[in-house]
C-alpha cells in the first residue's frame, strides 16, 4: 500500500498473550513512539509457550496475525517477543511488507561494527532458552557472544515469564536488570555493544547505557530506524522548518 505522508506510516506489532503492565519504553505502550503503532495479540501465545517451550504450533497463528496486520495497512511488522526470531524466515515470507520479528536480527550488523577482539552482549528473557536455532535464524551462530538471562530473577520470572501477577513492580525489575548487567559486564570487559532481546526490558535501556557506556540496541531503536526508512522527507523542507521556527 502506498502511503503519501510520514504521518501515515504505521508499524504493526505481533503480540504475545500477556496481561502485565506495559510501562513507557515497552513496545506495547503507545507512548513509546511518536508515530502510530497498531497491535495484534496472538491468543494463547504465552511467554511459556514462545520462550520456554519454543512451541512450533505457534507459527501458524503468528502467520495469520501478520497477514491481518498487513491487511490493516501497516507499512512494516515487528513483534513483542524477541524469541519470535525462530519464525523470522517463515513470517517474512508470509507478507509483502518488511517484517522483523526480533531485535536479534541486528546481531550480524552490530558484530560487524566492532573490532575482532570485542564481544556482543545479549540481554535475554531466558539464557537457557536461547539456542543455536535462534542464532541460525539470523545468521548469528558463529558470532562471539556473552549472554545474560533474566529467568532466575523473581520479579521477571513471576510477572513476565510465568504470568502469576499482572502488576509489575518496575523499580524492582529495574534493579534485577542492573544486577544481571553488572555481572555480565564484570565477566566480559571486552563487551563492545549490547542487544536487548527481551522487549520487556527495553524501558531500562537508558539505565543500562549509563552503567556500561556502550551502544544499546533493542526493538524500539530498530523500530524507530525502520519507521525512518519508510518516512523520508526532503532535507530542504526540514531546514526551512528550523529557520522559520
Secondary structure, DSSP 8 states (H G I E B T S, - for coil): ----SGGG--EEEEE-S--S---TTSTTSGGG-SS-EEEEE-TT--HIIIIIS--TTHHHHHHHHHHHHHHTT-SEEEES-GGGGGGHHHHHHH-SSEE---GGGGHHHHHHHS-TT-EEEEEES-GGG--HHHHHTTT-TTS-EEEEE-TTSHHIIIIIIS---S---HHHHHHHHHHHHHHHHHH-TTEEEEEE--GGGGGGHHHHHHHH-SEEE-HHHHHHHHHHHT----HHHHHHHHHH-
